[in-house]
Amino acid sequence: MPKDAAVEEFAGLVRALKARDGRSYEALGRRLSVSASTLHRYCSGATVPEEFAVVDRLALLCGADEEERRALEAAWTEADRARRRAASPAPTPVPAVSAAPESNPEPSAPEAPRARPRRGAPAPLLVAAAVALVVLALAATLLGRPTRTASAPAHASTAPGRTAAPLPFTWSIGSQLWEGGCGHTYLVDRAPRAVAPPPVAADSGAWAGTHGAVHGGEALVRITVQGRSPSDAVVLHALHVRVVDRAAPLPWNAYRMDNGCGGAVTPRHFAVDLDRPRPLARPVDGLDASGAEVRKIPAVSFPYKVTSSDPEELLVSARTAGCDCRWYLELEWSAGGRTGTVRITDGGKPFRTSGTRGRPAYVHDSAEGRWITDSDSGLTG
């Protein structure tokens, strides 16, 4: 299949879902916590979502059955592969190395004569004695100190859907989100000439990984929670923030992914101030300015119920100005007489956000194909 045919096939399925539902891009975007322009790019094939979760949620909202959702996931998988192939740099050809002319090896020195074993003890007895000495030494070492047993940490990260006792729900995250799908700042320990141009939002994870980038000033994390049963609801009780390390802000350059963008919809979210001694996840209402009147989007209020047919997305905005913070989230839940807390991490590692105050800031000049400072771009007065 050609590189772009998979993307077009996936986009066609998304367009069909949207047409079947009949709601506007703005209305569906509100339910999905994405902007209308982002949803339009999915439908046109201009962008492939980095994760299937948002597409699966769209399918549920539009009434897709299980077979349609499986077909949609298969199409997204192929489109995502095509996107990654297109984003991957071409391999640099390795210059051929000519074989060096064979040289005549110098004659080696004659092997020294081996010493004859002294008579008096047969060789097998000597070997047995040596083995016995090794065994005694190992035994003394093991008995002289306690044996270490590897144990999991008290709050080990729980992979989605993979626990000793299966969770009654699944969860997934998106940790490389941009505000409005177009605005974000990364801190990178590289000079501007060594930094690639900003990617599209769907490829932000690969770009950040290649450059060792850290979220600058704000990190947006989307948590998608979906029950396993259509009738037995899972109750989400609270979302906690745990900061595991604080250090001085990174002395790196700040690179802005755009010159500023805005959207008609501000999604509801949880605001986290990482600079506070004990940060809290504070629910904040969203705003919809796509119509004639500005409409409030009520914040998620705990407790909250989810099922397989009614999932929920929790958007967390974690900000800092004065630290290089490493942190994770804990989600309290209950279902069918069971209770628990699941740790939400970034692939098993804490999320990381660092302040940008006082750091050199750059934006990309697409006309000249290079990074320039804010003052050169005219963004600062």
Secondary structure, DSSP 4 states (H G I P E B T S, - for coil): --TTHHHHHHHHHHHHHHHHH---HHHHHHHHTS-HHHHHHHHHTS---SSSHHHHHHHHHTT--HHHHHHHHHHHHHHHHHHHHHHSPPPPPPPP-PPPPPPPPPPPPPPPPPPPPPTTS-HHHHHHHHHHHHHHHHHHHHHHSPPP-----TTPPPBTTBSSS--SEEEEEE-S--BTTTB-EEEESS-GGGSPPP--GGGHHHHHHHHT-EEESEEEEEEEEEES-SSSPEEEEEEEEEEEEEEPPP--EEEESSS----SEE--EEEEETTSSS-B-EEE-EEE-SSSS-EEEPPP-SSEEE-SSS-EEEEEEEE-SS-EEEEEEEEEEEETTEEEEEEE-BTTB-EEEE--TT--EEEEETTTTEEEEHHHHT---
